[in-house]
Amino acid sequence: MAPPVAVSPLIKTARYSALIAGIIYGKRRYDHLKPIAAEERRIEEEEKKAREEQERIAKQLAEASEDTILK
């Protein structure tokens, strides 16, 4: 196996700079998207509660219409 080649300091600097820039970008992007996702989850939870309430009411109405003495 051949011995490892010495990497240029310019290339090392560029690689670490890109790594740090990517970490900073990711953190800023995450901080930007986190409240948006939290709001979407809150809205979805409210819609789910309303949908479950409608289903419960529909189920009660269906059961009430089945229990008649005029069959």
All heavy atoms as TSV, in Angstrom:
chain	resi	resn	atom	element	x	y	z
A	1	MET	N	N	0.845	-1.162	0.000
A	1	MET	CA	C	0.000	0.000	0.000
A	1	MET	C	C	0.897	1.234	0.000
A	1	MET	O	O	1.896	1.294	0.701
A	1	MET	CB	C	-0.918	-0.013	1.226
A	1	MET	CG	C	-1.885	1.119	1.227
A	1	MET	SD	S	-2.988	1.083	2.648
A	1	MET	CE	C	-4.299	0.097	1.960
A	2	ALA	N	N	0.482	2.223	-0.770
A	2	ALA	CA	C	1.284	3.438	-0.899
A	2	ALA	C	C	1.095	4.317	0.332
A	2	ALA	O	O	0.030	4.310	0.950
A	2	ALA	CB	C	0.866	4.205	-2.147
A	3	PRO	N	N	2.105	5.069	0.701
A	3	PRO	CA	C	1.966	5.967	1.851
A	3	PRO	C	C	0.965	7.084	1.536
A	3	PRO	O	O	0.791	7.455	0.377
A	3	PRO	CB	C	3.380	6.528	2.043
A	3	PRO	CG	C	4.042	6.366	0.719
A	3	PRO	CD	C	3.423	5.146	0.095
A	4	PRO	N	N	0.284	7.613	2.546
A	4	PRO	CA	C	-0.710	8.658	2.303
A	4	PRO	C	C	-0.067	9.929	1.754
A	4	PRO	O	O	1.063	10.258	2.089
A	4	PRO	CB	C	-1.331	8.910	3.669
A	4	PRO	CG	C	-0.364	8.360	4.654
A	4	PRO	CD	C	0.388	7.283	3.963
A	5	VAL	N	N	-0.820	10.608	0.914
A	5	VAL	CA	C	-0.342	11.828	0.290
A	5	VAL	C	C	-0.649	12.998	1.218
A	5	VAL	O	O	-1.733	13.057	1.822
A	5	VAL	CB	C	-1.033	12.040	-1.079
A	5	VAL	CG1	C	-0.590	13.335	-1.724
A	5	VAL	CG2	C	-0.769	10.855	-1.983
A	6	ALA	N	N	0.266	13.929	1.346
A	6	ALA	CA	C	0.050	15.109	2.184
A	6	ALA	C	C	-0.998	16.006	1.518
A	6	ALA	O	O	-0.891	16.324	0.344
A	6	ALA	CB	C	1.354	15.870	2.376
A	7	VAL	N	N	-2.009	16.387	2.279
A	7	VAL	CA	C	-3.081	17.220	1.763
A	7	VAL	C	C	-2.677	18.676	1.947
A	7	VAL	O	O	-2.173	19.077	2.993
A	7	VAL	CB	C	-4.399	16.929	2.490
A	7	VAL	CG1	C	-5.522	17.800	1.971
A	7	VAL	CG2	C	-4.768	15.458	2.350
A	8	SER	N	N	-2.928	19.460	0.929
A	8	SER	CA	C	-2.585	20.872	0.947
A	8	SER	C	C	-3.315	21.592	2.084
A	8	SER	O	O	-4.489	21.326	2.334
A	8	SER	CB	C	-2.973	21.498	-0.389
A	8	SER	OG	O	-2.966	22.898	-0.300
A	9	PRO	N	N	-2.641	22.507	2.773
A	9	PRO	CA	C	-3.311	23.276	3.828
A	9	PRO	C	C	-4.499	24.080	3.290
A	9	PRO	O	O	-5.490	24.283	4.006
A	9	PRO	CB	C	-2.238	24.214	4.358
A	9	PRO	CG	C	-0.949	23.610	3.958
A	9	PRO	CD	C	-1.225	22.814	2.721
A	10	LEU	N	N	-4.434	24.513	2.048
A	10	LEU	CA	C	-5.552	25.240	1.448
A	10	LEU	C	C	-6.779	24.341	1.341
A	10	LEU	O	O	-7.900	24.758	1.661
A	10	LEU	CB	C	-5.153	25.759	0.062
A	10	LEU	CG	C	-6.240	26.493	-0.716
A	10	LEU	CD1	C	-6.645	27.758	0.036
A	10	LEU	CD2	C	-5.784	26.810	-2.108
A	11	ILE	N	N	-6.568	23.100	0.936
A	11	ILE	CA	C	-7.679	22.152	0.829
A	11	ILE	C	C	-8.237	21.828	2.209
A	11	ILE	O	O	-9.461	21.763	2.403
A	11	ILE	CB	C	-7.240	20.877	0.082
A	11	ILE	CG1	C	-6.919	21.229	-1.374
A	11	ILE	CG2	C	-8.317	19.804	0.162
A	11	ILE	CD1	C	-6.335	20.077	-2.161
A	12	LYS	N	N	-7.357	21.637	3.197
A	12	LYS	CA	C	-7.830	21.379	4.557
A	12	LYS	C	C	-8.672	22.538	5.076
A	12	LYS	O	O	-9.741	22.342	5.661
A	12	LYS	CB	C	-6.640	21.161	5.495
A	12	LYS	CG	C	-5.966	19.827	5.357
A	12	LYS	CD	C	-4.862	19.719	6.395
A	12	LYS	CE	C	-4.131	18.412	6.305
A	12	LYS	NZ	N	-3.059	18.303	7.307
A	13	THR	N	N	-8.176	23.745	4.852
A	13	THR	CA	C	-8.901	24.929	5.307
A	13	THR	C	C	-10.260	25.029	4.622
A	13	THR	O	O	-11.280	25.312	5.264
A	13	THR	CB	C	-8.084	26.206	5.037
A	13	THR	OG1	O	-6.815	26.080	5.685
A	13	THR	CG2	C	-8.791	27.432	5.560
A	14	ALA	N	N	-10.294	24.771	3.331
A	14	ALA	CA	C	-11.546	24.839	2.576
A	14	ALA	C	C	-12.530	23.778	3.074
A	14	ALA	O	O	-13.730	24.062	3.211
A	14	ALA	CB	C	-11.279	24.667	1.087
A	15	ARG	N	N	-12.054	22.586	3.355
A	15	ARG	CA	C	-12.931	21.517	3.825
A	15	ARG	C	C	-13.530	21.845	5.186
A	15	ARG	O	O	-14.737	21.675	5.411
A	15	ARG	CB	C	-12.166	20.198	3.907
A	15	ARG	CG	C	-11.861	19.606	2.539
A	15	ARG	CD	C	-10.974	18.405	2.635
A	15	ARG	NE	N	-11.642	17.328	3.352
A	15	ARG	CZ	C	-11.033	16.225	3.755
A	15	ARG	NH1	N	-9.747	16.033	3.504
A	15	ARG	NH2	N	-11.691	15.303	4.383
A	16	TYR	N	N	-12.690	22.318	6.112
A	16	TYR	CA	C	-13.207	22.657	7.439
A	16	TYR	C	C	-14.110	23.882	7.394
A	16	TYR	O	O	-15.083	23.969	8.127
A	16	TYR	CB	C	-12.067	22.843	8.443
A	16	TYR	CG	C	-11.545	21.510	8.945
A	16	TYR	CD1	C	-10.330	20.997	8.503
A	16	TYR	CD2	C	-12.292	20.750	9.826
A	16	TYR	CE1	C	-9.871	19.769	8.949
A	16	TYR	CE2	C	-11.848	19.518	10.285
A	16	TYR	CZ	C	-10.630	19.043	9.842
A	16	TYR	OH	O	-10.186	17.820	10.281
A	17	SER	N	N	-13.789	24.819	6.518
A	17	SER	CA	C	-14.657	25.998	6.364
A	17	SER	C	C	-16.029	25.574	5.850
A	17	SER	O	O	-17.062	26.067	6.328
A	17	SER	CB	C	-14.030	27.004	5.395
A	17	SER	OG	O	-12.821	27.489	5.919
A	18	ALA	N	N	-16.043	24.680	4.871
A	18	ALA	CA	C	-17.313	24.189	4.333
A	18	ALA	C	C	-18.086	23.420	5.408
A	18	ALA	O	O	-19.321	23.541	5.512
A	18	ALA	CB	C	-17.071	23.309	3.114
A	19	LEU	N	N	-17.388	22.645	6.219
A	19	LEU	CA	C	-18.032	21.898	7.289
A	19	LEU	C	C	-18.670	22.844	8.297
A	19	LEU	O	O	-19.848	22.685	8.666
A	19	LEU	CB	C	-17.016	20.993	7.992
A	19	LEU	CG	C	-17.528	20.231	9.216
A	19	LEU	CD1	C	-18.596	19.236	8.806
A	19	LEU	CD2	C	-16.387	19.548	9.919
A	20	ILE	N	N	-17.941	23.845	8.725
A	20	ILE	CA	C	-18.456	24.803	9.707
A	20	ILE	C	C	-19.613	25.609	9.115
A	20	ILE	O	O	-20.626	25.844	9.781
A	20	ILE	CB	C	-17.326	25.709	10.211
A	20	ILE	CG1	C	-16.349	24.874	11.050
A	20	ILE	CG2	C	-17.867	26.869	11.034
A	20	ILE	CD1	C	-15.068	25.571	11.399
A	21	ALA	N	N	-19.472	26.016	7.846
A	21	ALA	CA	C	-20.557	26.762	7.191
A	21	ALA	C	C	-21.817	25.898	7.105
A	21	ALA	O	O	-22.934	26.395	7.311
A	21	ALA	CB	C	-20.130	27.220	5.799
A	22	GLY	N	N	-21.665	24.621	6.815
A	22	GLY	CA	C	-22.810	23.711	6.748
A	22	GLY	C	C	-23.477	23.537	8.096
A	22	GLY	O	O	-24.705	23.484	8.195
A	23	ILE	N	N	-22.696	23.446	9.153
A	23	ILE	CA	C	-23.257	23.311	10.493
A	23	ILE	C	C	-24.028	24.575	10.875
A	23	ILE	O	O	-25.144	24.505	11.400
A	23	ILE	CB	C	-22.142	23.014	11.517
A	23	ILE	CG1	C	-21.595	21.602	11.272
A	23	ILE	CG2	C	-22.652	23.159	12.948
A	23	ILE	CD1	C	-20.353	21.270	12.060
A	24	ILE	N	N	-23.448	25.733	10.585
A	24	ILE	CA	C	-24.123	27.004	10.896
A	24	ILE	C	C	-25.404	27.137	10.087
A	24	ILE	O	O	-26.459	27.518	10.619
A	24	ILE	CB	C	-23.167	28.193	10.654
A	24	ILE	CG1	C	-22.035	28.156	11.683
A	24	ILE	CG2	C	-23.912	29.514	10.722
A	24	ILE	CD1	C	-20.917	29.122	11.406
A	25	TYR	N	N	-25.342	26.807	8.798
A	25	TYR	CA	C	-26.538	26.875	7.951
A	25	TYR	C	C	-27.629	25.941	8.478
A	25	TYR	O	O	-28.798	26.307	8.561
A	25	TYR	CB	C	-26.203	26.515	6.501
A	25	TYR	CG	C	-27.432	26.344	5.649
A	25	TYR	CD1	C	-28.117	27.451	5.171
A	25	TYR	CD2	C	-27.925	25.076	5.342
A	25	TYR	CE1	C	-29.258	27.306	4.407
A	25	TYR	CE2	C	-29.071	24.917	4.584
A	25	TYR	CZ	C	-29.728	26.038	4.115
A	25	TYR	OH	O	-30.865	25.880	3.375
A	26	GLY	N	N	-27.256	24.727	8.824
A	26	GLY	CA	C	-28.228	23.758	9.325
A	26	GLY	C	C	-28.884	24.219	10.610
A	26	GLY	O	O	-30.090	24.056	10.798
A	27	LYS	N	N	-28.118	24.804	11.503
A	27	LYS	CA	C	-28.665	25.298	12.765
A	27	LYS	C	C	-29.634	26.446	12.513
A	27	LYS	O	O	-30.731	26.477	13.092
A	27	LYS	CB	C	-27.515	25.761	13.668
A	27	LYS	CG	C	-27.949	26.415	14.949
A	27	LYS	CD	C	-28.598	25.444	15.886
A	27	LYS	CE	C	-28.856	26.135	17.233
A	27	LYS	NZ	N	-30.128	25.767	17.788
A	28	ARG	N	N	-29.285	27.374	11.636
A	28	ARG	CA	C	-30.171	28.495	11.324
A	28	ARG	C	C	-31.447	28.004	10.642
A	28	ARG	O	O	-32.540	28.477	10.930
A	28	ARG	CB	C	-29.460	29.508	10.443
A	28	ARG	CG	C	-28.357	30.263	11.188
A	28	ARG	CD	C	-27.722	31.304	10.338
A	28	ARG	NE	N	-28.727	32.325	10.042
A	28	ARG	CZ	C	-28.580	33.244	9.112
A	28	ARG	NH1	N	-27.482	33.295	8.400
A	28	ARG	NH2	N	-29.524	34.136	8.896
A	29	ARG	N	N	-31.313	27.049	9.736
A	29	ARG	CA	C	-32.468	26.509	9.023
A	29	ARG	C	C	-33.399	25.776	9.996
A	29	ARG	O	O	-34.618	25.910	9.933
A	29	ARG	CB	C	-31.978	25.567	7.918
A	29	ARG	CG	C	-33.060	25.004	7.065
A	29	ARG	CD	C	-33.575	26.021	6.105
A	29	ARG	NE	N	-34.563	25.402	5.245
A	29	ARG	CZ	C	-35.545	26.054	4.679
A	29	ARG	NH1	N	-35.648	27.346	4.819
A	29	ARG	NH2	N	-36.418	25.422	3.936
A	30	TYR	N	N	-32.812	24.997	10.899
A	30	TYR	CA	C	-33.597	24.278	11.899
A	30	TYR	C	C	-34.348	25.261	12.782
A	30	TYR	O	O	-35.539	25.072	13.065
A	30	TYR	CB	C	-32.673	23.404	12.749
A	30	TYR	CG	C	-33.376	22.684	13.861
A	30	TYR	CD1	C	-34.149	21.552	13.617
A	30	TYR	CD2	C	-33.279	23.134	15.176
A	30	TYR	CE1	C	-34.804	20.898	14.636
A	30	TYR	CE2	C	-33.933	22.488	16.201
A	30	TYR	CZ	C	-34.689	21.360	15.921
A	30	TYR	OH	O	-35.334	20.720	16.941
A	31	ASP	N	N	-33.666	26.319	13.236
A	31	ASP	CA	C	-34.316	27.321	14.077
A	31	ASP	C	C	-35.433	28.044	13.328
A	31	ASP	O	O	-36.406	28.486	13.937
A	31	ASP	CB	C	-33.290	28.339	14.591
A	31	ASP	CG	C	-32.344	27.732	15.617
A	31	ASP	OD1	O	-32.678	26.680	16.187
A	31	ASP	OD2	O	-31.265	28.319	15.843
A	32	HIS	N	N	-35.302	28.167	12.020
A	32	HIS	CA	C	-36.340	28.797	11.211
A	32	HIS	C	C	-37.553	27.877	11.037
A	32	HIS	O	O	-38.697	28.319	11.097
A	32	HIS	CB	C	-35.774	29.181	9.839
A	32	HIS	CG	C	-36.792	29.671	8.870
A	32	HIS	ND1	N	-37.375	30.911	8.966
A	32	HIS	CD2	C	-37.370	29.077	7.797
A	32	HIS	CE1	C	-38.248	31.063	7.988
A	32	HIS	NE2	N	-38.265	29.956	7.265
A	33	LEU	N	N	-37.322	26.596	10.821
A	33	LEU	CA	C	-38.406	25.658	10.529
A	33	LEU	C	C	-39.094	25.108	11.773
A	33	LEU	O	O	-40.246	24.659	11.697
A	33	LEU	CB	C	-37.873	24.493	9.696
A	33	LEU	CG	C	-37.408	24.849	8.292
A	33	LEU	CD1	C	-36.816	23.624	7.615
A	33	LEU	CD2	C	-38.534	25.421	7.464
A	34	LYS	N	N	-38.428	25.126	12.915
A	34	LYS	CA	C	-38.986	24.531	14.126
A	34	LYS	C	C	-40.316	25.165	14.534
A	34	LYS	O	O	-41.283	24.436	14.782
A	34	LYS	CB	C	-37.967	24.620	15.261
A	34	LYS	CG	C	-38.401	23.909	16.511
A	34	LYS	CD	C	-37.328	23.951	17.565
A	34	LYS	CE	C	-37.784	23.231	18.816
A	34	LYS	NZ	N	-36.779	23.286	19.865
A	35	PRO	N	N	-40.445	26.504	14.618
A	35	PRO	CA	C	-41.748	27.060	15.006
A	35	PRO	C	C	-42.843	26.803	13.968
A	35	PRO	O	O	-44.017	26.634	14.321
A	35	PRO	CB	C	-41.494	28.559	15.172
A	35	PRO	CG	C	-40.143	28.834	14.667
A	35	PRO	CD	C	-39.436	27.535	14.501
A	36	ILE	N	N	-42.484	26.739	12.712
A	36	ILE	CA	C	-43.466	26.459	11.662
A	36	ILE	C	C	-44.029	25.053	11.845
A	36	ILE	O	O	-45.234	24.832	11.775
A	36	ILE	CB	C	-42.829	26.634	10.269
A	36	ILE	CG1	C	-42.434	28.097	10.059
A	36	ILE	CG2	C	-43.780	26.168	9.171
A	36	ILE	CD1	C	-41.586	28.347	8.831
A	37	ALA	N	N	-43.141	24.098	12.104
A	37	ALA	CA	C	-43.581	22.717	12.302
A	37	ALA	C	C	-44.417	22.588	13.573
A	37	ALA	O	O	-45.398	21.841	13.597
A	37	ALA	CB	C	-42.368	21.796	12.367
A	38	ALA	N	N	-44.058	23.323	14.618
A	38	ALA	CA	C	-44.829	23.269	15.860
A	38	ALA	C	C	-46.241	23.798	15.625
A	38	ALA	O	O	-47.223	23.228	16.126
A	38	ALA	CB	C	-44.130	24.078	16.950
A	39	GLU	N	N	-46.364	24.860	14.857
A	39	GLU	CA	C	-47.686	25.420	14.546
A	39	GLU	C	C	-48.510	24.426	13.718
A	39	GLU	O	O	-49.699	24.237	13.962
A	39	GLU	CB	C	-47.532	26.741	13.786
A	39	GLU	CG	C	-48.833	27.395	13.426
A	39	GLU	CD	C	-49.623	27.901	14.610
A	39	GLU	OE1	O	-49.061	28.042	15.710
A	39	GLU	OE2	O	-50.834	28.142	14.446
A	40	GLU	N	N	-47.862	23.777	12.750
A	40	GLU	CA	C	-48.571	22.778	11.941
A	40	GLU	C	C	-49.050	21.610	12.796
A	40	GLU	O	O	-50.160	21.110	12.604
A	40	GLU	CB	C	-47.663	22.281	10.818
A	40	GLU	CG	C	-47.418	23.304	9.733
A	40	GLU	CD	C	-46.426	22.833	8.687
A	40	GLU	OE1	O	-45.813	21.754	8.868
A	40	GLU	OE2	O	-46.254	23.554	7.700
A	41	ARG	N	N	-48.223	21.169	13.741
A	41	ARG	CA	C	-48.637	20.076	14.627
A	41	ARG	C	C	-49.808	20.506	15.507
A	41	ARG	O	O	-50.731	19.722	15.747
A	41	ARG	CB	C	-47.464	19.628	15.505
A	41	ARG	CG	C	-46.466	18.766	14.790
A	41	ARG	CD	C	-45.485	18.118	15.756
A	41	ARG	NE	N	-44.721	19.080	16.529
A	41	ARG	CZ	C	-43.564	19.619	16.161
A	41	ARG	NH1	N	-43.018	19.280	15.020
A	41	ARG	NH2	N	-42.938	20.483	16.938
A	42	ARG	N	N	-49.794	21.759	15.986
A	42	ARG	CA	C	-50.880	22.253	16.822
A	42	ARG	C	C	-52.189	22.299	16.032
A	42	ARG	O	O	-53.241	21.853	16.508
A	42	ARG	CB	C	-50.544	23.656	17.351
A	42	ARG	CG	C	-51.573	24.189	18.335
A	42	ARG	CD	C	-51.307	25.637	18.685
A	42	ARG	NE	N	-51.451	26.529	17.548
A	42	ARG	CZ	C	-52.607	26.967	17.047
A	42	ARG	NH1	N	-53.745	26.543	17.561
A	42	ARG	NH2	N	-52.638	27.786	16.020
A	43	ILE	N	N	-52.117	22.784	14.803
A	43	ILE	CA	C	-53.314	22.858	13.960
A	43	ILE	C	C	-53.831	21.460	13.649
A	43	ILE	O	O	-55.040	21.205	13.690
A	43	ILE	CB	C	-53.006	23.648	12.667
A	43	ILE	CG1	C	-52.781	25.122	13.003
A	43	ILE	CG2	C	-54.121	23.488	11.647
A	43	ILE	CD1	C	-52.246	25.939	11.849
A	44	GLU	N	N	-52.936	20.541	13.340
A	44	GLU	CA	C	-53.340	19.168	13.041
A	44	GLU	C	C	-54.013	18.524	14.246
A	44	GLU	O	O	-55.006	17.801	14.104
A	44	GLU	CB	C	-52.120	18.345	12.612
A	44	GLU	CG	C	-52.437	16.912	12.262
A	44	GLU	CD	C	-53.377	16.785	11.074
A	44	GLU	OE1	O	-53.322	17.623	10.169
A	44	GLU	OE2	O	-54.183	15.826	11.064
A	45	GLU	N	N	-53.498	18.793	15.446
A	45	GLU	CA	C	-54.101	18.242	16.657
A	45	GLU	C	C	-55.510	18.799	16.855
A	45	GLU	O	O	-56.441	18.051	17.213
A	45	GLU	CB	C	-53.228	18.575	17.876
A	45	GLU	CG	C	-53.737	17.986	19.171
A	45	GLU	CD	C	-53.721	16.477	19.200
A	45	GLU	OE1	O	-52.873	15.865	18.531
A	45	GLU	OE2	O	-54.580	15.906	19.899
A	46	GLU	N	N	-55.703	20.100	16.604
A	46	GLU	CA	C	-57.041	20.683	16.723
A	46	GLU	C	C	-57.994	20.080	15.697
A	46	GLU	O	O	-59.148	19.779	16.018
A	46	GLU	CB	C	-56.972	22.201	16.528
A	46	GLU	CG	C	-56.301	22.935	17.660
A	46	GLU	CD	C	-56.135	24.414	17.385
A	46	GLU	OE1	O	-56.529	24.880	16.290
A	46	GLU	OE2	O	-55.613	25.117	18.258
A	47	GLU	N	N	-57.521	19.907	14.467
A	47	GLU	CA	C	-58.364	19.301	13.430
A	47	GLU	C	C	-58.713	17.858	13.784
A	47	GLU	O	O	-59.830	17.403	13.539
A	47	GLU	CB	C	-57.658	19.360	12.079
A	47	GLU	CG	C	-57.549	20.757	11.515
A	47	GLU	CD	C	-56.707	20.820	10.254
A	47	GLU	OE1	O	-56.082	19.808	9.885
A	47	GLU	OE2	O	-56.667	21.908	9.644
A	48	LYS	N	N	-57.761	17.141	14.365
A	48	LYS	CA	C	-58.010	15.756	14.751
A	48	LYS	C	C	-59.083	15.686	15.833
A	48	LYS	O	O	-59.981	14.840	15.767
A	48	LYS	CB	C	-56.715	15.122	15.256
A	48	LYS	CG	C	-56.860	13.678	15.657
A	48	LYS	CD	C	-55.554	13.102	16.140
A	48	LYS	CE	C	-55.732	11.680	16.617
A	48	LYS	NZ	N	-54.502	11.125	17.204
A	49	LYS	N	N	-59.001	16.598	16.817
A	49	LYS	CA	C	-60.023	16.612	17.873
A	49	LYS	C	C	-61.397	16.919	17.296
A	49	LYS	O	O	-62.386	16.280	17.667
A	49	LYS	CB	C	-59.653	17.653	18.932
A	49	LYS	CG	C	-58.504	17.234	19.817
A	49	LYS	CD	C	-58.185	18.306	20.845
A	49	LYS	CE	C	-56.982	17.900	21.680
A	49	LYS	NZ	N	-56.621	18.957	22.650
A	50	ALA	N	N	-61.461	17.882	16.384
A	50	ALA	CA	C	-62.753	18.227	15.771
A	50	ALA	C	C	-63.279	17.066	14.941
A	50	ALA	O	O	-64.482	16.759	14.982
A	50	ALA	CB	C	-62.589	19.472	14.898
A	51	ARG	N	N	-62.402	16.390	14.212
A	51	ARG	CA	C	-62.817	15.247	13.385
A	51	ARG	C	C	-63.323	14.109	14.270
A	51	ARG	O	O	-64.349	13.490	13.973
A	51	ARG	CB	C	-61.622	14.796	12.529
A	51	ARG	CG	C	-61.942	13.747	11.522
A	51	ARG	CD	C	-60.771	13.474	10.572
A	51	ARG	NE	N	-59.512	13.259	11.255
A	51	ARG	CZ	C	-58.456	14.091	11.215
A	51	ARG	NH1	N	-58.518	15.210	10.551
A	51	ARG	NH2	N	-57.336	13.801	11.846
A	52	GLU	N	N	-62.617	13.837	15.377
A	52	GLU	CA	C	-63.058	12.774	16.285
A	52	GLU	C	C	-64.406	13.117	16.921
A	52	GLU	O	O	-65.251	12.237	17.116
A	52	GLU	CB	C	-61.998	12.531	17.360
A	52	GLU	CG	C	-60.757	11.848	16.843
A	52	GLU	CD	C	-59.662	11.752	17.888
A	52	GLU	OE1	O	-59.781	12.394	18.964
A	52	GLU	OE2	O	-58.680	11.047	17.634
A	53	GLU	N	N	-64.611	14.393	17.240
A	53	GLU	CA	C	-65.893	14.814	17.807
A	53	GLU	C	C	-67.021	14.609	16.791
A	53	GLU	O	O	-68.102	14.121	17.146
A	53	GLU	CB	C	-65.816	16.288	18.233
A	53	GLU	CG	C	-67.075	16.817	18.862
A	53	GLU	CD	C	-67.403	16.194	20.203
A	53	GLU	OE1	O	-66.499	15.625	20.861
A	53	GLU	OE2	O	-68.578	16.259	20.594
A	54	GLN	N	N	-66.773	14.969	15.526
A	54	GLN	CA	C	-67.778	14.759	14.479
A	54	GLN	C	C	-68.077	13.276	14.298
A	54	GLN	O	O	-69.240	12.889	14.124
A	54	GLN	CB	C	-67.299	15.367	13.151
A	54	GLN	CG	C	-67.257	16.876	13.150
A	54	GLN	CD	C	-68.648	17.478	13.248
A	54	GLN	OE1	O	-69.616	16.922	12.754
A	54	GLN	NE2	N	-68.739	18.618	13.905
A	55	GLU	N	N	-67.051	12.441	14.328
A	55	GLU	CA	C	-67.259	10.997	14.194
A	55	GLU	C	C	-68.059	10.451	15.370
A	55	GLU	O	O	-68.921	9.581	15.194
A	55	GLU	CB	C	-65.912	10.288	14.090
A	55	GLU	CG	C	-65.191	10.544	12.782
A	55	GLU	CD	C	-63.773	9.987	12.776
A	55	GLU	OE1	O	-63.327	9.430	13.809
A	55	GLU	OE2	O	-63.113	10.124	11.738
A	56	ARG	N	N	-67.780	10.957	16.569
A	56	ARG	CA	C	-68.508	10.507	17.751
A	56	ARG	C	C	-69.985	10.894	17.643
A	56	ARG	O	O	-70.872	10.081	17.920
A	56	ARG	CB	C	-67.900	11.133	19.013
A	56	ARG	CG	C	-68.518	10.628	20.307
A	56	ARG	CD	C	-67.973	11.359	21.517
A	56	ARG	NE	N	-68.289	12.786	21.507
A	56	ARG	CZ	C	-69.477	13.305	21.840
A	56	ARG	NH1	N	-70.470	12.510	22.183
A	56	ARG	NH2	N	-69.676	14.603	21.807
A	57	ILE	N	N	-70.257	12.109	17.192
A	57	ILE	CA	C	-71.639	12.561	17.031
A	57	ILE	C	C	-72.355	11.737	15.965
A	57	ILE	O	O	-73.496	11.312	16.140
A	57	ILE	CB	C	-71.672	14.072	16.691
A	57	ILE	CG1	C	-71.212	14.879	17.903
A	57	ILE	CG2	C	-73.057	14.500	16.249
A	57	ILE	CD1	C	-70.993	16.347	17.615
A	58	ALA	N	N	-71.664	11.473	14.850
A	58	ALA	CA	C	-72.261	10.676	13.782
A	58	ALA	C	C	-72.568	9.258	14.272
A	58	ALA	O	O	-73.614	8.678	13.939
A	58	ALA	CB	C	-71.332	10.638	12.582
A	59	LYS	N	N	-71.678	8.719	15.082
A	59	LYS	CA	C	-71.895	7.377	15.620
A	59	LYS	C	C	-73.099	7.360	16.561
A	59	LYS	O	O	-73.921	6.435	16.520
A	59	LYS	CB	C	-70.643	6.910	16.347
A	59	LYS	CG	C	-70.725	5.492	16.847
A	59	LYS	CD	C	-69.419	5.067	17.492
A	59	LYS	CE	C	-69.518	3.671	18.054
A	59	LYS	NZ	N	-68.283	3.253	18.727
A	60	GLN	N	N	-73.216	8.380	17.396
A	60	GLN	CA	C	-74.361	8.459	18.303
A	60	GLN	C	C	-75.669	8.598	17.529
A	60	GLN	O	O	-76.674	7.980	17.880
A	60	GLN	CB	C	-74.213	9.639	19.262
A	60	GLN	CG	C	-73.184	9.422	20.340
A	60	GLN	CD	C	-73.032	10.634	21.246
A	60	GLN	OE1	O	-73.494	11.721	20.919
A	60	GLN	NE2	N	-72.377	10.434	22.378
A	61	LEU	N	N	-75.658	9.404	16.478
A	61	LEU	CA	C	-76.865	9.555	15.660
A	61	LEU	C	C	-77.232	8.256	14.966
A	61	LEU	O	O	-78.408	7.907	14.857
A	61	LEU	CB	C	-76.675	10.676	14.638
A	61	LEU	CG	C	-76.636	12.100	15.188
A	61	LEU	CD1	C	-76.315	13.084	14.083
A	61	LEU	CD2	C	-77.961	12.433	15.848
A	62	ALA	N	N	-76.234	7.532	14.489
A	62	ALA	CA	C	-76.500	6.257	13.825
A	62	ALA	C	C	-77.072	5.251	14.812
A	62	ALA	O	O	-78.016	4.513	14.487
A	62	ALA	CB	C	-75.219	5.721	13.202
A	63	GLU	N	N	-76.531	5.216	16.016
A	63	GLU	CA	C	-77.055	4.298	17.034
A	63	GLU	C	C	-78.463	4.697	17.455
A	63	GLU	O	O	-79.310	3.843	17.704
A	63	GLU	CB	C	-76.123	4.277	18.246
A	63	GLU	CG	C	-74.808	3.590	18.001
A	63	GLU	CD	C	-73.860	3.691	19.189
A	63	GLU	OE1	O	-74.201	4.373	20.179
A	63	GLU	OE2	O	-72.786	3.096	19.119
A	64	ALA	N	N	-78.708	5.997	17.530
A	64	ALA	CA	C	-80.033	6.466	17.941
A	64	ALA	C	C	-81.082	6.133	16.887
A	64	ALA	O	O	-82.223	5.806	17.217
A	64	ALA	CB	C	-79.993	7.970	18.197
A	65	SER	N	N	-80.708	6.194	15.624
A	65	SER	CA	C	-81.674	5.895	14.575
A	65	SER	C	C	-81.948	4.398	14.462
A	65	SER	O	O	-82.982	3.990	13.976
A	65	SER	CB	C	-81.198	6.448	13.224
A	65	SER	OG	O	-80.040	5.753	12.805
A	66	GLU	N	N	-81.043	3.565	14.948
A	66	GLU	CA	C	-81.255	2.115	14.915
A	66	GLU	C	C	-82.227	1.673	16.013
A	66	GLU	O	O	-82.916	0.683	15.865
A	66	GLU	CB	C	-79.913	1.380	15.100
A	66	GLU	CG	C	-78.977	1.501	13.929
A	66	GLU	CD	C	-77.630	0.863	14.227
A	66	GLU	OE1	O	-77.412	0.361	15.355
A	66	GLU	OE2	O	-76.777	0.871	13.326
A	67	ASP	N	N	-82.244	2.363	17.118
A	67	ASP	CA	C	-83.040	1.956	18.271
A	67	ASP	C	C	-84.442	2.575	18.241
A	67	ASP	O	O	-84.825	3.362	19.098
A	67	ASP	CB	C	-82.340	2.365	19.569
A	67	ASP	CG	C	-80.995	1.662	19.728
A	67	ASP	OD1	O	-80.850	0.565	19.192
A	67	ASP	OD2	O	-80.115	2.210	20.416
A	68	THR	N	N	-85.207	2.210	17.258
A	68	THR	CA	C	-86.598	2.717	17.213
A	68	THR	C	C	-87.548	1.553	17.443
A	68	THR	O	O	-87.241	0.395	17.182
A	68	THR	CB	C	-86.904	3.370	15.840
A	68	THR	OG1	O	-86.788	2.390	14.835
A	68	THR	CG2	C	-85.965	4.512	15.561
A	69	ILE	N	N	-88.723	1.871	17.918
A	69	ILE	CA	C	-89.713	0.812	18.162
A	69	ILE	C	C	-90.600	0.602	16.945
A	69	ILE	O	O	-91.478	-0.256	16.955
A	69	ILE	CB	C	-90.568	1.148	19.407
A	69	ILE	CG1	C	-91.193	2.520	19.276
A	69	ILE	CG2	C	-89.746	1.036	20.650
A	69	ILE	CD1	C	-92.142	2.859	20.393
A	70	LEU	N	N	-90.392	1.357	15.876
A	70	LEU	CA	C	-91.220	1.252	14.687
A	70	LEU	C	C	-90.599	0.342	13.631
A	70	LEU	O	O	-90.923	0.481	12.466
A	70	LEU	CB	C	-91.455	2.643	14.108
A	70	LEU	CG	C	-92.156	3.648	15.039
A	70	LEU	CD1	C	-92.207	5.009	14.395
A	70	LEU	CD2	C	-93.551	3.137	15.360
A	71	LYS	N	N	-89.827	-0.601	13.987
A	71	LYS	CA	C	-89.176	-1.473	13.011
A	71	LYS	C	C	-90.126	-2.413	12.356
A	71	LYS	O	O	-91.063	-2.909	12.751
A	71	LYS	CB	C	-88.033	-2.266	13.664
A	71	LYS	CG	C	-86.854	-1.404	13.959
A	71	LYS	CD	C	-85.733	-2.277	14.461
A	71	LYS	CE	C	-84.510	-1.425	14.734
A	71	LYS	NZ	N	-83.406	-2.155	15.231
